[in-house]
Amino acid sequence: MLKKMLAIILCAFCLAGCGGGSGGGNSSVGGGDPKKEVQALCDQYIKAIEQTTLEFSDEQQKVEDWSQELQQLIIKYKAKYETITENIEQEKVSKGAEVYKSALKAYSLYWVNLFDICEKQVAYELENKSEQEKKDIAEKATQLFNRQNQLLYEVENEYSKIVKGKPALVMGIEGVNYLAFSSSKVDIAITKVRKEEGAIGSNPFLQQEPMGKFVIVEVYMKNNQKDAITVDANSFKLVDSEGREYSSSPEGHMALAVEQDSKAKGMLTRLNPNMGTSFTFVFDVPKELPGLTTKFEAKGGMTGKPTLMPLRPIKIETVKD
């Protein structure tokens, strides 16, 4: 069961170690300016959280069975997250940045709780605990996973309210709320991300094999401009932690479009004002490209200003403002 749980972690965040930092405690950030403080906290701790999770993912893949080694690995990374959480708590911020710091602390503490559940799961397997005890732990893990998106939204929401002067953008798509981003008055939300290491396309003559792996990103876009825009796959990229850019794959998109009976919009599609629809973009990237620290760069039309988004859908259960 833990392998399934840890696989969920990898699938959820490795499509998007402390390695790089638990953050420096007891320091004043931004000199009393809430906007600068929040920007500094975001840059310092979000990177530390993502890098630590990525490092754990790399280490966990080396452990193939239920073992004391795996249990110790989980304990190690739980301790790293506890350190990050403690340092967030110790940061001196002005009153205007307190709510953001609280949201950031809650997001980091989520990982502490998750590793605690994973540690118990391993112990239960090693000690041959009852199936009911294992089921109870798995249910608690599911509750944590369901809470993650909401916590991440709260971090983004507080950041946006202080730094941008407005709440985070939320789009309701087919009855589900998604965290969205805006580029030149075009709202964009990722609704699905999946990877394919084999060929895509149902037509044997048009199937396409990746050089590395395919990352397929489905987004919903709404045009709030006064004029129609042209949505083209070349306006969208993946950007890794070192700033390397990965363009879309025309061959991969064509193979997918044939498979989906041309429903995979994304190649020179016109979108009129006050209208929204779904688009699919295909990227051929190295197999080792991690999703956690990779971003999705999107432009609202061919001349839009680029915006960077986490490479995963962020569903929000409740919106609080």
Number of C-alpha atoms within 10 A of each C-alpha: 14 20 15 10 18 16 16 13 16 22 17 18 21 22 20 23 20 21 15 15 17 24 22 16 16 13 13 14 18 18 12 15 14 20 19 16 26 27 17 13 22 18 11 17 23 16 20 23 25 20 21 23 25 23 15 20 20 14 14 18 11 9 12 9 9 14 14 12 12 20 18 13 17 24 16 13 21 23 14 23 24 17 20 26 25 18 19 24 16 15 19 20 23 17 11 15 23 17 16 26 24 15 20 28 20 19 23 24 18 19 22 23 17 20 23 17 21 25 19 17 25 22 18 17 16 13 9 11 12 10 11 9 12 19 13 12 19 20 12 14 21 13 12 16 18 14 15 18 19 20 19 19 26 25 23 19 24 25 26 19 15 20 16 12 11 12 17 21 17 21 20 13 14 6 7 12 18 23 25 24 21 24 18 16 16 22 20 27 28 25 22 15 20 14 17 15 14 13 17 22 19 15 12 10 8 17 19 20 18 21 12 16 19 25 26 21 21 20 20 19 22 21 24 19 15 10 10 15 21 17 21 20 26 17 20 26 22 25 20 18 15 8 10 10 17 17 17 23 19 17 18 24 25 21 25 27 19 17 17 13 8 13 13 20 20 26 18 14 14 13 18 16 15 13 12 17 12 18 21 22 26 27 25 24 19 14 15 9 17 20 25 23 21 25 22 22 19 26 24 27 25 17 12 16 16 19 17 18 22 20 26 25 21 21 23 22 14 9 12 9 9
